[in-house]
Every structure is written in C-alpha cells, then in structure tokens.
Amino acid sequence: MDIDFIEVENVMVNSEIWETNFECDLSKCKGACCTMESRYGAPLKEEEVEIINKLLPIIKEYLPDEHKKEIEKNGFWFKVHDEIMTRSINNRACVFVTYEGDIAKCAIEKAYHDGKIDFIKPISCHLFPIRVSNFGGHVLRFEKYSECQPALEKGDKTLTTIFNFCKSALERAFGKDWVLKTKKVIG
C-alpha cells in the first residue's frame, strides 16, 4: 500500500486512515492501548487538565486504590518535552485505568457512560489509533502497535476502516463538516 496524504481544511490525513480496517477487540487485546509499557500515559491538552481536575472526585470513584494513591501523591499529569501527559502506574497502566476482570478500561469513559460526567475522555485517547502531529498544521496518521493486531483482524471481518471507527472522535476534534468533507474527498 502506498502511503499518500490528502488535505482537508489545512489538516493532512494519511491514506492508511481510510484504507486500513480497524475495530477494537477488547476481549483479545485486553485494553492494551491503556496499558502499554511506558513512563508516559496519554497526551493531554491544557484545557483537558482543567476539565479532568474538576471531575476528578467523580472519576476517582472508579479507580483502584493504587491509582488513587498515585494521583493524591503526584497528581495525574506531568510535562515532558513541553507536552502534558497522564502519569502511568509501574511504567505500564495509565493512571486512569480501571479493570473489568482482565480488561483495562478508562475510568473517565466509564463515568461518562454512567452519566456522571459530560467529558468522554482525552481526545488523544478518543482518536486512537489515530495520532495527531503538528507540522505547521495538523497531520493525522495511523499509529501502529503489535498489540492492536486483533483490531486489524476484527476490522477486516467487519470492513470498518480506521476513519469510520474513529468518526465520532474526528467529529469532536475537527467538526462534523470536516468529517463530511473528508468523506467526500476519500470517496
């Protein structure tokens, strides 16, 4: 597959986003995107830090004790190379991970789906496996991880592209009009 880009309203989109099939399969990956080995958790925007700070008492209700203690001791975020990131526990799980059996899930998202908060989760998490870089404008690309092989296989079965899988996140990030224009361009 050749990798090309299209530009829609000053946003460059990598062709893998509309050519690659992808649909998360939590029963197989176990929420690997939230527990990948790293000192760093998810990228955050400054305004997301403010939102999460306000919602933290509710979000903490969903967290394991170890995660609550980490937040109370060190906070939930830190800056590295001028980027804001969530903390991780033991260089593995995002500080906002909660578990349903052996599946890692986002406590923020659980609180949202339970109707307790109106913020679904950080946009970087919502867009995953799409990553946004900034090279004088937004560049959207497919972030490949071996842990996501089950999502590629499920996407091939359901014929769901990354673009369609991430549609609501793309609408949140760039607007419904941008998504409609992009759909027309990619056909």
N, CA, C and O atoms as a DFTB+ gen file, in Angstrom:
748 C
 N C O
     1  1       0.843      -1.166       0.000
     2  2       0.000       0.000       0.000
     3  2       0.893       1.235       0.000
     4  3       1.755       1.384       0.866
     5  1       0.685       2.108      -0.963
     6  2       1.391       3.393      -0.979
     7  2       0.737       4.312       0.036
     8  3      -0.484       4.328       0.192
     9  1       1.570       5.072       0.719
    10  2       1.035       5.999       1.703
    11  2       0.999       7.385       1.094
    12  3       2.028       7.958       0.737
    13  1      -0.199       7.905       0.983
    14  2      -0.423       9.241       0.456
    15  2      -1.110      10.064       1.536
    16  3      -1.545       9.546       2.564
    17  1      -1.191      11.345       1.272
    18  2      -1.901      12.242       2.163
    19  2      -2.899      13.046       1.352
    20  3      -2.676      13.343       0.179
    21  1      -4.004      13.393       1.996
    22  2      -4.919      14.375       1.426
    23  2      -4.967      15.528       2.416
    24  3      -4.665      15.366       3.598
    25  1      -5.350      16.685       1.916
    26  2      -5.505      17.844       2.780
    27  2      -6.953      18.295       2.747
    28  3      -7.529      18.524       1.683
    29  1      -7.526      18.416       3.928
    30  2      -8.890      18.925       4.059
    31  2      -8.841      20.020       5.115
    32  3      -8.563      19.759       6.286
    33  1      -9.113      21.248       4.686
    34  2      -9.119      22.407       5.581
    35  2      -7.863      22.470       6.450
    36  3      -7.946      22.576       7.674
    37  1      -6.727      22.406       5.815
    38  2      -5.422      22.515       6.472
    39  2      -5.096      21.360       7.406
    40  3      -4.215      21.487       8.257
    41  1      -5.788      20.236       7.262
    42  2      -5.478      19.029       8.021
    43  2      -5.011      17.974       7.016
    44  3      -5.733      17.624       6.082
    45  1      -3.806      17.483       7.222
    46  2      -3.263      16.434       6.354
    47  2      -3.671      15.082       6.925
    48  3      -3.492      14.825       8.115
    49  1      -4.222      14.215       6.071
    50  2      -4.706      12.908       6.518
    51  2      -3.975      11.824       5.746
    52  3      -4.001      11.793       4.515
    53  1      -3.324      10.937       6.482
    54  2      -2.599       9.812       5.907
    55  2      -3.595       8.813       5.329
    56  3      -4.613       8.520       5.956
    57  1      -3.310       8.288       4.139
    58  2      -4.232       7.375       3.455
    59  2      -4.512       6.096       4.240
    60  3      -5.553       5.471       4.038
    61  1      -3.610       5.697       5.126
    62  2      -3.859       4.490       5.920
    63  2      -5.129       4.633       6.763
    64  3      -5.753       3.630       7.112
    65  1      -5.509       5.843       7.087
    66  2      -6.682       6.068       7.932
    67  2      -7.974       5.673       7.218
    68  3      -8.918       5.230       7.871
    69  1      -8.037       5.820       5.925
    70  2      -9.252       5.387       5.223
    71  2      -9.053       4.081       4.464
    72  3     -10.022       3.520       3.952
    73  1      -7.826       3.585       4.378
    74  2      -7.568       2.326       3.680
    75  2      -7.420       1.122       4.610
    76  3      -7.581      -0.016       4.169
    77  1      -7.120       1.352       5.879
    78  2      -6.859       0.265       6.823
    79  2      -8.105      -0.024       7.644
    80  3      -8.726       0.881       8.202
    81  1      -8.460      -1.308       7.708
    82  2      -9.591      -1.723       8.532
    83  2      -9.131      -1.888       9.970
    84  3      -8.034      -2.379      10.238
    85  1     -10.003      -1.462      10.902
    86  2      -9.635      -1.478      12.320
    87  2     -10.895      -1.358      13.157
    88  3     -11.712      -0.466      12.930
    89  1     -11.056      -2.243      14.113
    90  2     -12.135      -2.146      15.093
    91  2     -11.656      -2.839      16.364
    92  3     -11.335      -4.027      16.342
    93  1     -11.608      -2.107      17.462
    94  2     -11.079      -2.664      18.712
    95  2     -11.777      -3.970      19.071
    96  3     -12.977      -4.138      18.856
    97  1     -10.989      -4.888      19.625
    98  2     -11.487      -6.174      20.095
    99  2     -10.952      -6.376      21.512
   100  3      -9.971      -7.088      21.726
   101  1     -11.617      -5.736      22.472
   102  2     -11.145      -5.741      23.860
   103  2     -11.022      -7.137      24.449
   104  3     -10.185      -7.371      25.321
   105  1     -11.846      -8.064      23.982
   106  2     -11.766      -9.423      24.519
   107  2     -10.421     -10.070      24.195
   108  3      -9.989     -10.996      24.882
   109  1      -9.765      -9.579      23.148
   110  2      -8.462     -10.143      22.752
   111  2      -7.282      -9.268      23.173
   112  3      -6.268      -9.792      23.634
   113  1      -7.391      -7.963      23.028
   114  2      -6.252      -7.094      23.361
   115  2      -6.219      -6.726      24.840
   116  3      -5.176      -6.322      25.355
   117  1      -7.346      -6.861      25.522
   118  2      -7.454      -6.594      26.962
   119  2      -7.229      -5.122      27.315
   120  3      -6.855      -4.805      28.444
   121  1      -7.455      -4.226      26.356
   122  2      -7.262      -2.793      26.616
   123  2      -5.805      -2.389      26.583
   124  3      -5.369      -1.531      27.350
   125  1      -5.056      -3.008      25.693
   126  2      -3.603      -2.795      25.615
   127  2      -3.220      -1.334      25.411
   128  3      -2.169      -0.910      25.892
   129  1      -4.037      -0.557      24.714
   130  2      -3.685       0.848      24.456
   131  2      -3.594       1.648      25.754
   132  3      -2.926       2.681      25.797
   133  1      -4.252       1.187      26.799
   134  2      -4.226       1.882      28.093
   135  2      -3.145       1.339      29.029
   136  3      -2.916       1.886      30.108
   137  1      -2.487       0.266      28.610
   138  2      -1.525      -0.391      29.499
   139  2      -0.190      -0.699      28.826
   140  3       0.550      -1.565      29.294
   141  1       0.126      -0.009      27.745
   142  2       1.403      -0.248      27.064
   143  2       2.565       0.208      27.934
   144  3       2.473       1.214      28.638
   145  1       3.643      -0.532      27.876
   146  2       4.802      -0.198      28.696
   147  2       5.373       1.157      28.309
   148  3       5.796       1.372      27.173
   149  1       5.376       2.069      29.283
   150  2       5.896       3.411      29.054
   151  2       5.854       4.200      30.357
   152  3       4.983       3.982      31.200
   153  1       6.791       5.106      30.508
   154  2       6.741       6.048      31.634
   155  2       5.577       7.010      31.469
   156  3       5.081       7.586      32.437
   157  1       5.150       7.173      30.218
   158  2       4.152       8.176      29.887
   159  2       2.798       7.543      29.620
   160  3       2.700       6.440      29.082
   161  1       1.769       8.258      30.005
   162  2       0.417       7.851      29.663
   163  2      -0.021       8.576      28.402
   164  3       0.756       8.734      27.461
   165  1      -1.250       9.004      28.393
   166  2      -1.836       9.643      27.214
   167  2      -1.484      11.124      27.144
   168  3      -1.384      11.792      28.173
   169  1      -1.296      11.640      25.919
   170  2      -1.119      13.086      25.760
   171  2      -2.400      13.822      26.160
   172  3      -3.507      13.360      25.883
   173  1      -2.231      14.968      26.812
   174  2      -3.360      15.785      27.240
   175  2      -3.210      17.205      26.721
   176  3      -2.097      17.687      26.511
   177  1      -4.334      17.865      26.517
   178  2      -4.346      19.296      26.224
   179  2      -4.527      20.042      27.547
   180  3      -5.093      19.509      28.501
   181  1      -4.035      21.289      27.585
   182  2      -4.163      22.072      28.824
   183  2      -5.610      22.172      29.290
   184  3      -5.892      22.041      30.481
   185  1      -6.528      22.402      28.354
   186  2      -7.934      22.532      28.741
   187  2      -8.488      21.213      29.286
   188  3      -9.414      21.219      30.096
   189  1      -7.920      20.075      28.840
   190  2      -8.358      18.784      29.371
   191  2      -7.905      18.600      30.815
   192  3      -8.618      18.000      31.618
   193  1      -6.723      19.113      31.146
   194  2      -6.240      19.048      32.524
   195  2      -7.227      19.767      33.443
   196  3      -7.569      19.266      34.514
   197  1      -7.678      20.945      33.014
   198  2      -8.647      21.713      33.810
   199  2      -9.964      20.952      33.966
   200  3     -10.529      20.900      35.058
   201  1     -10.444      20.369      32.881
   202  2     -11.704      19.619      32.916
   203  2     -11.576      18.420      33.847
   204  3     -12.432      18.200      34.704
   205  1     -10.510      17.650      33.679
   206  2     -10.316      16.451      34.499
   207  2     -10.155      16.829      35.969
   208  3     -10.670      16.134      36.845
   209  1      -9.446      17.921      36.248
   210  2      -9.291      18.374      37.635
   211  2     -10.655      18.590      38.298
   212  3     -10.863      18.190      39.444
   213  1     -11.574      19.217      37.580
   214  2     -12.907      19.486      38.123
   215  2     -13.697      18.192      38.339
   216  3     -14.484      18.081      39.279
   217  1     -13.471      17.206      37.445
   218  2     -14.241      15.954      37.501
   219  2     -13.561      14.870      38.336
   220  3     -14.123      13.793      38.537
   221  1     -12.370      15.151      38.815
   222  2     -11.546      14.147      39.494
   223  2     -12.241      13.444      40.664
   224  3     -12.091      12.229      40.795
   225  1     -12.993      14.144      41.522
   226  2     -13.657      13.421      42.616
   227  2     -14.583      12.305      42.115
   228  3     -14.664      11.246      42.737
   229  1     -15.271      12.532      41.015
   230  2     -16.168      11.514      40.455
   231  2     -15.348      10.414      39.785
   232  3     -15.627       9.233      39.988
   233  1     -14.354      10.777      38.999
   234  2     -13.524       9.802      38.283
   235  2     -12.830       8.869      39.275
   236  3     -12.733       7.666      39.032
   237  1     -12.354       9.414      40.381
   238  2     -11.622       8.609      41.364
   239  2     -12.489       7.493      41.956
   240  3     -11.962       6.484      42.426
   241  1     -13.809       7.668      41.934
   242  2     -14.710       6.609      42.428
   243  2     -14.533       5.309      41.635
   244  3     -14.833       4.228      42.144
   245  1     -14.053       5.408      40.408
   246  2     -13.917       4.250      39.528
   247  2     -12.518       3.620      39.572
   248  3     -12.304       2.552      38.998
   249  1     -11.588       4.261      40.234
   250  2     -10.191       3.840      40.173
   251  2      -9.799       2.875      41.278
   252  3     -10.334       2.933      42.385
   253  1      -8.843       1.971      40.964
   254  2      -8.277       1.117      42.012
   255  2      -7.504       1.980      43.014
   256  3      -7.043       3.070      42.674
   257  1      -7.363       1.492      44.243
   258  2      -6.688       2.247      45.300
   259  2      -5.288       2.700      44.902
   260  3      -4.900       3.831      45.193
   261  1      -4.530       1.837      44.245
   262  2      -3.158       2.194      43.844
   263  2      -3.154       3.424      42.941
   264  3      -2.266       4.269      43.055
   265  1      -4.112       3.531      42.067
   266  2      -4.204       4.657      41.147
   267  2      -4.636       5.927      41.880
   268  3      -4.128       7.014      41.605
   269  1      -5.572       5.781      42.810
   270  2      -5.992       6.926      43.622
   271  2      -4.810       7.467      44.421
   272  3      -4.607       8.678      44.498
   273  1      -4.043       6.573      45.006
   274  2      -2.893       6.989      45.813
   275  2      -1.858       7.716      44.962
   276  3      -1.277       8.705      45.410
   277  1      -1.620       7.243      43.749
   278  2      -0.670       7.902      42.842
   279  2      -1.139       9.318      42.531
   280  3      -0.343      10.256      42.553
   281  1      -2.418       9.475      42.244
   282  2      -2.975      10.799      41.939
   283  2      -2.864      11.710      43.154
   284  3      -2.481      12.872      43.023
   285  1      -3.193      11.198      44.325
   286  2      -3.126      12.010      45.542
   287  2      -1.695      12.427      45.859
   288  3      -1.459      13.534      46.343
   289  1      -0.742      11.542      45.586
   290  2       0.663      11.826      45.889
   291  2       1.318      12.718      44.832
   292  3       2.006      13.679      45.176
   293  1       1.109      12.408      43.548
   294  2       1.849      13.074      42.462
   295  2       0.990      13.796      41.434
   296  3       1.528      14.412      40.514
   297  1      -0.323      13.736      41.566
   298  2      -1.192      14.309      40.546
   299  2      -1.398      13.316      39.414
   300  3      -0.817      12.230      39.426
   301  1      -2.210      13.675      38.447
   302  2      -2.500      12.752      37.351
   303  2      -1.741      13.075      36.069
   304  3      -1.823      12.326      35.096
   305  1      -1.002      14.185      36.059
   306  2      -0.312      14.585      34.826
   307  2       1.060      15.152      35.162
   308  3       1.354      15.498      36.306
   309  1       1.894      15.234      34.118
   310  2       3.195      15.893      34.216
   311  2       3.602      16.341      32.828
   312  3       3.037      15.901      31.827
   313  1       4.583      17.217      32.779
   314  2       5.081      17.716      31.491
   315  2       6.396      17.044      31.157
   316  3       7.264      16.881      32.015
   317  1       6.533      16.655      29.895
   318  2       7.783      16.114      29.389
   319  2       7.986      16.702      27.993
   320  3       7.113      16.588      27.133
   321  1       9.129      17.325      27.776
   322  2       9.429      17.962      26.478
   323  2       8.288      18.871      26.036
   324  3       7.876      18.835      24.876
   325  1       7.778      19.682      26.955
   326  2       6.688      20.634      26.706
   327  2       5.360      19.983      26.324
   328  3       4.461      20.660      25.825
   329  1       5.232      18.692      26.550
   330  2       3.960      18.012      26.312
   331  2       3.396      17.554      27.636
   332  3       4.137      17.095      28.506
   333  1       2.083      17.676      27.799
   334  2       1.411      17.222      29.006
   335  2       0.970      15.776      28.781
   336  3       0.370      15.444      27.759
   337  1       1.282      14.925      29.762
   338  2       0.959      13.501      29.665
   339  2       0.302      13.039      30.969
   340  3       0.548      13.607      32.034
   341  1      -0.530      12.011      30.874
   342  2      -1.021      11.400      32.106
   343  2       0.109      10.576      32.708
   344  3       1.014      10.138      31.998
   345  1       0.052      10.372      33.991
   346  2       1.024       9.511      34.662
   347  2       0.684       8.060      34.357
   348  3      -0.443       7.729      33.990
   349  1       1.686       7.207      34.518
   350  2       1.420       5.777      34.408
   351  2       1.805       5.105      35.717
   352  3       2.632       5.608      36.477
   353  1       1.197       3.976      35.955
   354  2       1.457       3.182      37.151
   355  2       2.435       2.072      36.770
   356  3       2.174       1.294      35.853
   357  1       3.563       2.004      37.482
   358  2       4.586       0.975      37.235
   359  2       5.038       0.938      35.770
   360  3       5.296      -0.133      35.221
   361  1       5.132       2.125      35.141
   362  2       5.519       2.225      33.727
   363  2       4.643       1.348      32.830
   364  3       5.121       0.785      31.845
   365  1       3.393       1.240      33.169
   366  2       2.516       0.369      32.413
   367  2       1.138       1.010      32.234
   368  3       0.869       1.577      31.175
   369  1       0.279       0.939      33.212
   370  2      -1.109       1.383      33.056
   371  2      -1.243       2.891      33.236
   372  3      -0.625       3.474      34.128
   373  1      -2.042       3.511      32.397
   374  2      -2.413       4.915      32.584
   375  2      -3.044       5.046      33.965
   376  3      -3.737       4.138      34.425
   377  1      -2.809       6.151      34.611
   378  2      -3.333       6.383      35.958
   379  2      -4.863       6.319      36.003
   380  3      -5.437       6.140      37.077
   381  1      -5.527       6.463      34.858
   382  2      -6.987       6.416      34.810
   383  2      -7.549       5.048      34.443
   384  3      -8.746       4.912      34.190
   385  1      -6.683       4.030      34.414
   386  2      -7.146       2.678      34.095
   387  2      -7.899       2.087      35.280
   388  3      -7.486       2.201      36.434
   389  1      -9.005       1.461      34.952
   390  2      -9.747       0.635      35.896
   391  2      -9.936      -0.708      35.197
   392  3      -9.818      -0.793      33.974
   393  1     -10.221      -1.727      35.943
   394  2     -10.301      -3.059      35.343
   395  2     -11.686      -3.656      35.486
   396  3     -12.334      -3.555      36.528
   397  1     -12.119      -4.287      34.393
   398  2     -13.313      -5.140      34.409
   399  2     -12.784      -6.535      34.118
   400  3     -12.519      -6.879      32.967
   401  1     -12.632      -7.332      35.161
   402  2     -11.967      -8.626      35.004
   403  2     -10.527      -8.371      34.602
   404  3      -9.796      -7.678      35.310
   405  1     -10.115      -8.926      33.467
   406  2      -8.733      -8.723      32.995
   407  2      -8.642      -7.691      31.878
   408  3      -7.621      -7.605      31.196
   409  1      -9.697      -6.908      31.686
   410  2      -9.718      -5.898      30.621
   411  2      -9.542      -4.502      31.215
   412  3     -10.305      -4.085      32.086
   413  1      -8.529      -3.789      30.733
   414  2      -8.275      -2.415      31.164
   415  2      -9.252      -1.487      30.448
   416  3      -9.423      -1.558      29.231
   417  1      -9.878      -0.629      31.219
   418  2     -10.807       0.358      30.658
   419  2     -10.509       1.714      31.267
   420  3      -9.783       1.811      32.256
   421  1     -11.062       2.747      30.684
   422  2     -10.831       4.115      31.128
   423  2     -11.892       4.519      32.153
   424  3     -13.090       4.477      31.870
   425  1     -11.441       4.910      33.344
   426  2     -12.364       5.342      34.390
   427  2     -13.129       6.598      33.978
   428  3     -14.292       6.772      34.341
   429  1     -12.467       7.468      33.219
   430  2     -13.145       8.686      32.746
   431  2     -14.308       8.292      31.839
   432  3     -15.422       8.794      31.987
   433  1     -14.036       7.394      30.907
   434  2     -15.070       6.965      29.966
   435  2     -16.206       6.221      30.677
   436  3     -17.373       6.381      30.318
   437  1     -15.870       5.419      31.671
   438  2     -16.908       4.706      32.425
   439  2     -17.828       5.703      33.136
   440  3     -19.048       5.542      33.115
   441  1     -17.251       6.726      33.762
   442  2     -18.060       7.745      34.441
   443  2     -18.952       8.472      33.429
   444  3     -20.102       8.798      33.723
   445  1     -18.409       8.718      32.238
   446  2     -19.175       9.362      31.167
   447  2     -20.375       8.489      30.768
   448  3     -21.506       8.970      30.709
   449  1     -20.116       7.208      30.497
   450  2     -21.194       6.306      30.062
   451  2     -22.216       6.051      31.171
   452  3     -23.364       5.706      30.893
   453  1     -21.801       6.219      32.415
   454  2     -22.741       6.104      33.533
   455  2     -23.532       7.396      33.746
   456  3     -24.378       7.463      34.638
   457  1     -23.262       8.426      32.928
   458  2     -23.994       9.685      33.015
   459  2     -23.567      10.581      34.173
   460  3     -24.286      11.515      34.529
   461  1     -22.408      10.307      34.761
   462  2     -21.952      11.093      35.913
   463  2     -21.138      12.320      35.515
   464  3     -21.038      13.275      36.284
   465  1     -20.557      12.297      34.318
   466  2     -19.783      13.433      33.807
   467  2     -20.114      13.634      32.338
   468  3     -20.688      12.748      31.705
   469  1     -19.754      14.801      31.782
   470  2     -20.059      15.086      30.376
   471  2     -18.803      15.153      29.506
   472  3     -18.830      15.733      28.420
   473  1     -17.715      14.568      29.974
   474  2     -16.445      14.542      29.248
   475  2     -16.096      13.077      29.014
   476  3     -15.904      12.330      29.973
   477  1     -16.010      12.651      27.735
   478  2     -15.843      11.225      27.452
   479  2     -14.448      10.707      27.792
   480  3     -14.322       9.654      28.417
   481  1     -13.416      11.416      27.400
   482  2     -12.019      11.079      27.709
   483  2     -11.138      12.025      26.914
   484  3     -11.632      12.738      26.041
   485  1      -9.826      12.043      27.204
   486  2      -8.940      12.919      26.425
   487  2      -9.049      12.618      24.925
   488  3      -9.233      11.469      24.522
   489  1      -8.936      13.649      24.124
   490  2      -9.094      13.480      22.676
   491  2      -8.038      12.545      22.098
   492  3      -8.323      11.827      21.140
   493  1      -6.835      12.533      22.649
   494  2      -5.804      11.622      22.126
   495  2      -6.222      10.167      22.301
   496  3      -5.909       9.326      21.458
   497  1      -6.923       9.867      23.385
   498  2      -7.424       8.507      23.619
   499  2      -8.624       8.210      22.716
   500  3      -8.744       7.114      22.168
   501  1      -9.496       9.185      22.572
   502  2     -10.698       9.021      21.758
   503  2     -10.332       8.783      20.292
   504  3     -10.996       8.008      19.604
   505  1      -9.293       9.438      19.822
   506  2      -8.870       9.295      18.424
   507  2      -8.075       8.015      18.155
   508  3      -7.962       7.604      17.000
   509  1      -7.529       7.382      19.178
   510  2      -6.656       6.228      18.970
   511  2      -7.331       5.179      18.103
   512  3      -8.484       4.836      18.366
   513  1      -6.658       4.646      17.069
   514  2      -5.231       4.601      16.771
   515  2      -4.716       5.755      15.902
   516  3      -3.604       5.695      15.377
   517  1      -5.526       6.792      15.758
   518  2      -5.054       7.970      15.018
   519  2      -4.245       8.830      15.979
   520  3      -4.656       9.084      17.111
   521  1      -3.097       9.267      15.506
   522  2      -2.276      10.213      16.259
   523  2      -2.197      11.498      15.463
   524  3      -2.144      11.487      14.234
   525  1      -2.190      12.612      16.191
   526  2      -2.138      13.930      15.569
   527  2      -0.771      14.531      15.846
   528  3      -0.364      14.668      16.999
   529  1      -0.070      14.885      14.787
   530  2       1.195      15.605      14.901
   531  2       0.956      17.010      14.375
   532  3      -0.034      17.271      13.691
   533  1       1.862      17.900      14.697
   534  2       1.709      19.263      14.213
   535  2       2.992      19.681      13.499
   536  3       4.038      19.866      14.120
   537  1       2.883      19.823      12.202
   538  2       3.988      20.294      11.372
   539  2       3.507      21.527      10.623
   540  3       3.371      21.503       9.400
   541  1       3.250      22.608      11.359
   542  2       2.686      23.802      10.766
   543  2       1.206      23.640      10.483
   544  3       0.607      24.480       9.811
   545  1       0.624      22.597      10.975
   546  2      -0.782      22.241      10.812
   547  2      -0.940      20.800      11.264
   548  3       0.049      20.085      11.430
   549  1      -2.170      20.375      11.462
   550  2      -2.406      19.020      11.939
   551  2      -2.098      17.988      10.855
   552  3      -2.435      18.170       9.686
   553  1      -1.452      16.904      11.273
   554  2      -1.193      15.755      10.419
   555  2      -1.738      14.534      11.149
   556  3      -1.313      14.233      12.265
   557  1      -2.680      13.830      10.520
   558  2      -3.275      12.638      11.107
   559  2      -2.633      11.404      10.504
   560  3      -2.535      11.268       9.285
   561  1      -2.190      10.491      11.391
   562  2      -1.538       9.280      10.920
   563  2      -1.994       8.093      11.761
   564  3      -2.481       8.263      12.878
   565  1      -1.833       6.911      11.223
   566  2      -2.168       5.663      11.908
   567  2      -0.976       5.249      12.758
   568  3       0.117       5.034      12.234
   569  1      -1.181       5.134      14.066
   570  2      -0.140       4.709      14.998
   571  2      -0.235       3.190      15.138
   572  3      -1.204       2.675      15.696
   573  1       0.761       2.484      14.638
   574  2       0.736       1.023      14.615
   575  2       1.377       0.434      15.865
   576  3       2.464       0.838      16.278
   577  1       0.680      -0.527      16.455
   578  2       1.189      -1.288      17.601
   579  2       0.847      -2.751      17.381
   580  3      -0.252      -3.071      16.927
   581  1       1.776      -3.637      17.699
   582  2       1.514      -5.071      17.543
   583  2       0.347      -5.516      18.420
   584  3      -0.363      -6.461      18.075
   585  1       0.146      -4.842      19.547
   586  2      -0.953      -5.177      20.449
   587  2      -2.325      -4.978      19.796
   588  3      -3.328      -5.513      20.267
   589  1      -2.354      -4.212      18.721
   590  2      -3.624      -3.933      18.032
   591  2      -3.909      -4.907      16.885
   592  3      -4.841      -4.681      16.113
   593  1      -3.142      -5.963      16.758
   594  2      -3.394      -6.949      15.704
   595  2      -4.832      -7.472      15.746
   596  3      -5.446      -7.614      14.689
   597  1      -5.399      -7.765      16.934
   598  2      -6.801      -8.209      16.953
   599  2      -7.765      -7.173      16.365
   600  3      -8.773      -7.545      15.765
   601  1      -7.471      -5.893      16.527
   602  2      -8.332      -4.842      15.966
   603  2      -8.249      -4.821      14.445
   604  3      -9.249      -4.575      13.770
   605  1      -7.067      -5.077      13.906
   606  2      -6.924      -5.154      12.446
   607  2      -7.709      -6.346      11.908
   608  3      -8.372      -6.242      10.876
   609  1      -7.634      -7.469      12.600
   610  2      -8.357      -8.674      12.170
   611  2      -9.872      -8.468      12.258
   612  3     -10.603      -8.835      11.339
   613  1     -10.339      -7.884      13.359
   614  2     -11.776      -7.631      13.503
   615  2     -12.245      -6.619      12.460
   616  3     -13.325      -6.770      11.891
   617  1     -11.433      -5.583      12.208
   618  2     -11.776      -4.594      11.188
   619  2     -11.909      -5.223       9.812
   620  3     -12.782      -4.841       9.033
   621  1     -11.039      -6.194       9.508
   622  2     -11.133      -6.900       8.229
   623  2     -12.435      -7.697       8.131
   624  3     -13.019      -7.811       7.054
   625  1     -12.880      -8.241       9.251
   626  2     -14.139      -9.013       9.257
   627  2     -15.352      -8.102       9.115
   628  3     -16.295      -8.424       8.393
   629  1     -15.324      -6.964       9.805
   630  2     -16.486      -6.061       9.784
   631  2     -16.399      -5.012       8.671
   632  3     -17.362      -4.292       8.409
   633  1     -15.231      -4.934       8.020
   634  2     -14.957      -3.943       6.976
   635  2     -15.102      -2.508       7.505
   636  3     -15.583      -1.617       6.804
   637  1     -14.678      -2.313       8.745
   638  2     -14.696      -0.995       9.373
   639  2     -13.316      -0.368       9.218
   640  3     -12.322      -0.927       9.683
   641  1     -13.253       0.785       8.570
   642  2     -11.971       1.476       8.419
   643  2     -11.645       2.270       9.680
   644  3     -12.527       2.543      10.495
   645  1     -10.384       2.637       9.835
   646  2      -9.984       3.492      10.952
   647  2     -10.824       4.765      10.941
   648  3     -11.296       5.216      11.985
   649  1     -11.007       5.341       9.750
   650  2     -11.793       6.574       9.631
   651  2     -13.192       6.387      10.211
   652  3     -13.662       7.223      10.983
   653  1     -13.854       5.298       9.843
   654  2     -15.213       5.059      10.342
   655  2     -15.210       4.692      11.820
   656  3     -16.101       5.106      12.562
   657  1     -14.227       3.926      12.250
   658  2     -14.121       3.556      13.660
   659  2     -13.951       4.799      14.536
   660  3     -14.478       4.858      15.647
   661  1     -13.222       5.780      14.036
   662  2     -12.913       6.996      14.802
   663  2     -13.795       8.179      14.439
   664  3     -13.485       9.312      14.807
   665  1     -14.881       7.941      13.728
   666  2     -15.714       9.031      13.218
   667  2     -16.172       9.996      14.311
   668  3     -16.040      11.208      14.144
   669  1     -16.698       9.498      15.409
   670  2     -17.196      10.412      16.449
   671  2     -16.052      11.208      17.077
   672  3     -16.235      12.372      17.434
   673  1     -14.884      10.596      17.213
   674  2     -13.717      11.314      17.749
   675  2     -13.244      12.377      16.762
   676  3     -12.877      13.481      17.163
   677  1     -13.253      12.043      15.462
   678  2     -12.864      13.014      14.434
   679  2     -13.843      14.187      14.407
   680  3     -13.435      15.336      14.235
   681  1     -15.140      13.893      14.577
   682  2     -16.141      14.971      14.636
   683  2     -15.887      15.856      15.849
   684  3     -15.990      17.080      15.764
   685  1     -15.558      15.241      16.964
   686  2     -15.258      16.004      18.182
   687  2     -14.029      16.892      17.980
   688  3     -14.012      18.046      18.408
   689  1     -13.012      16.350      17.332
   690  2     -11.749      17.075      17.162
   691  2     -11.810      18.133      16.069
   692  3     -11.255      19.220      16.227
   693  1     -12.479      17.822      14.962
   694  2     -12.414      18.701      13.787
   695  2     -13.775      19.195      13.290
   696  3     -13.833      20.067      12.424
   697  1     -14.854      18.654      13.822
   698  2     -16.195      19.085      13.446
   699  2     -16.857      18.160      12.434
   700  3     -16.183      17.477      11.663
   701  1     -18.180      18.149      12.450
   702  2     -18.948      17.283      11.541
   703  2     -18.738      17.680      10.087
   704  3     -18.645      16.817       9.214
   705  1     -18.661      18.994       9.819
   706  2     -18.454      19.442       8.440
   707  2     -17.124      18.930       7.897
   708  3     -17.040      18.513       6.742
   709  1     -16.086      18.963       8.731
   710  2     -14.774      18.463       8.298
   711  2     -14.857      16.975       7.962
   712  3     -14.293      16.535       6.960
   713  1     -15.546      16.207       8.783
   714  2     -15.686      14.763       8.540
   715  2     -16.434      14.527       7.232
   716  3     -16.043      13.667       6.442
   717  1     -17.516      15.289       6.994
   718  2     -18.271      15.129       5.752
   719  2     -17.426      15.490       4.525
   720  3     -17.462      14.791       3.512
   721  1     -16.674      16.578       4.623
   722  2     -15.793      16.980       3.514
   723  2     -14.729      15.930       3.259
   724  3     -14.414      15.626       2.109
   725  1     -14.176      15.379       4.323
   726  2     -13.138      14.359       4.184
   727  2     -13.719      13.107       3.526
   728  3     -13.088      12.516       2.650
   729  1     -14.926      12.701       3.949
   730  2     -15.576      11.531       3.351
   731  2     -15.765      11.730       1.847
   732  3     -15.582      10.797       1.065
   733  1     -16.131      12.951       1.448
   734  2     -16.312      13.204       0.007
   735  2     -14.996      13.089      -0.745
   736  3     -14.958      12.571      -1.861
   737  1     -13.917      13.572      -0.137
   738  2     -12.606      13.543      -0.791
   739  2     -12.086      12.111      -0.918
   740  3     -11.538      11.738      -1.956
   741  1     -12.258      11.306       0.142
   742  2     -11.711       9.941       0.102
   743  2     -12.632       8.972      -0.624
   744  3     -12.230       7.856      -0.950
   745  1     -13.882       9.401      -0.881
   746  2     -14.807       8.576      -1.647
   747  2     -15.422       7.564      -0.793
   748  3     -16.236       6.770      -1.266
